[in-house]
Amino acid sequence: MTLTARNIGFCYGSKPVLTDISFALDSGCFHALLGPNGAGKSTLFGLLTRLLALQQGGILFAGQSLKKHPAEAMRQIGVVFQQNALDLDLTVRQNLMYHSALHGLSRKQARLRGDHELERFGLLDRASDPVRTLNGGHRRRVEIARALLHQPTLLLLDEPTAGLDIASRKALNDHVRQLCADDNLTVLWATHLIEEVAAQDRVLILHQGRLLADGPVQELCSRSGTTTLAETFELLTGVGS
């Protein structure tokens, strides 16, 4: 297992946001974290990346406590948050070089890895362009390329297709799935869009801070007596797709 969460709980003041969340991610697999807006997905990502302090439960990365060995764990994690975090006035390459320096990569390593990732994303010819000249889909690709520079084994993506059109959403989703196949990368893809979940995926359904289901799509449908994930989701959450 790449990452294991055990009995995670979190409150903002007296308001519980996550309650008794437990799951484990399989190495080299694509996992969909599905939940409506406000389900607690971003809070969970904040805990997994140490932006928020863990209040209850534990998180293990490759068997080691994230709390006790944070530096070792964070070196293995790449993350793309819902809000764009690129510097729009810098070029694509400058954004990647700056991020590489934060991870202690030499300029040569940064240039080689950055160009490699940009080429995989079809953006090497845009390396010298200011980020603000890119469309939304290309900016997201740059963010994912940046998250992969230090060669993590786990990639966390929080609503990565927010604001993108249908074609761009599908292209980005397909590319991340290819990364799993090519690099044995473990992915946790948070979304409220059922169409971003494939039939072969393992899906975790989060609603009102509780993990209502965890398993392959077909297995969840079988348990629920439904024929589609949309039906299962509506049955469990009461939220229509």
Buried (B, 14 or more C-beta within 10 A) or exposed (E): EBBBBBEBBBBEEEEBBBBBBEBEBEEBBBBBBBBBEEBBBBBBBBBBBBEBEBEBBBBBBBEBBBEEBEEEBBBBBBBBBBEBEBBEEBBBBBBBBBBBEEBEBEEEBBBEBBBBBBEBBEBBEBBEBBBEEBEBBBBBBBBBBBBBBBEBBBBBBBBBBBEBEEEBBBBBBEBBBEBBEEBEBBBBBBBBBBEBBBEEBBBBBBBBBBBBBBBEBEEBBEEBEBEEBBBBBBBBBEBEB
